Amino acid sequence: MAIKVNQSELDKAFMKKRLITDLEIADAIGVSSTQVWRVLRVPENDKRHNDPGVTFIDGVLRLFGIKRFHEFFYLI
């Protein structure tokens, strides 16, 4: 199993918080801007892509609330 990002819903939530750049997002969720870029911007078929890790997921859930996990992430 892998955890994937629901890109469109997460982008909408970041926009509502006025988090526009990868650096702003990274600072808000406690990861590097490179990690944000690898998870959200690099296509899955690119070897530079990363699925979200524990720190990324934890940061998103701390920012938006744990009850929103299934809104932003899904399992495959």
KADASUL-V443364 format. One record per residue. SS is DSSP state (H for helix, E for strand, C for the rest). D_FIRST is the distance of its C-alpha to the first C-alpha in Angstrom with 1 decimal. Layout:
# KADASUL-V443364
SS	D_FIRST
SS	D_FIRST
This chain:
# KADASUL-V443364
C	0.0
C	3.8
E	6.9
E	9.7
E	13.4
C	15.8
H	18.4
H	21.4
H	21.1
H	20.6
H	23.5
H	25.7
H	25.2
H	26.0
H	29.1
H	30.2
C	30.3
C	32.1
C	29.6
C	30.2
C	29.7
H	26.7
H	29.0
H	29.6
H	26.0
H	25.2
H	28.2
H	27.2
H	23.6
C	24.5
C	22.9
C	24.7
H	25.5
H	24.0
H	20.6
H	21.2
H	22.3
H	19.3
H	16.8
H	19.0
H	21.5
C	20.3
C	18.9
C	15.4
C	17.3
C	19.3
C	18.6
C	19.6
C	16.7
C	14.4
C	11.4
C	12.7
C	13.0
H	14.3
H	17.8
H	17.2
H	15.5
H	18.1
H	20.9
H	20.0
H	19.8
H	23.1
H	24.7
H	23.9
C	23.1
H	20.2
H	20.7
H	19.7
H	16.0
H	15.1
H	17.8
H	16.4
E	12.6
E	10.1
E	6.4
C	5.5
